[in-house]
Amino acid sequence: MPSKRIWVDYDDEADVLYISFRKPQQVNDSIMEEDIISHYHNKELVGLTILHAKSKG
């Protein structure tokens, strides 16, 4: 894990799961692979956005 603490939020209406490894994230780069968006500050992973989260379970 990139951090000892994580913050998790879920938007039921949009079916999107947000995972943060740092608050604030201060994202300066994002990479999308399929339905997962990885958020970076420089080269450090600071968060993930998972689209269509219910179908991933």
C-alpha positions in Angstrom: 0.0 0.0 0.0 1.2 3.5 -0.8 0.0 4.7 2.6 -0.9 3.5 6.1 -4.2 5.4 5.9 -6.8 5.4 3.1 -10.0 7.3 2.5 -12.8 5.6 0.6 -15.9 7.2 -0.9 -18.5 5.6 -3.1 -21.0 7.4 -5.3 -24.0 4.9 -5.6 -25.7 6.9 -8.3 -22.7 7.1 -10.6 -21.3 3.6 -9.4 -17.9 5.1 -8.9 -15.5 4.2 -6.1 -12.9 6.7 -5.0 -9.8 5.6 -3.0 -7.3 8.2 -1.7 -3.9 7.4 -0.2 -3.1 11.0 0.6 -5.3 14.1 1.4 -5.1 16.4 -0.4 -4.1 14.3 -3.4 -2.5 17.2 -5.4 -2.7 15.2 -8.6 -0.6 16.2 -11.5 -0.9 13.1 -13.7 -3.6 10.5 -14.2 -3.6 7.2 -16.2 -6.7 5.4 -17.3 -6.6 1.6 -17.9 -10.0 0.1 -18.7 -12.3 1.3 -15.9 -9.5 2.3 -13.4 -8.0 5.7 -13.2 -4.7 5.9 -11.3 -3.9 9.4 -9.9 -0.3 10.5 -9.3 1.6 13.3 -7.7 4.9 13.3 -9.5 5.5 9.5 -9.5 3.7 8.7 -6.2 0.3 6.9 -6.5 -2.1 9.1 -4.4 -5.5 7.7 -5.5 -7.6 5.5 -7.6 -11.0 6.0 -9.2 -12.8 2.8 -10.1 -15.7 3.2 -12.6 -18.5 0.7 -12.7 -17.4 -0.5 -9.3 -20.4 -2.8 -8.6 -19.4 -5.0 -11.6 -15.9 -5.4 -10.3 -17.1 -7.1 -7.1 
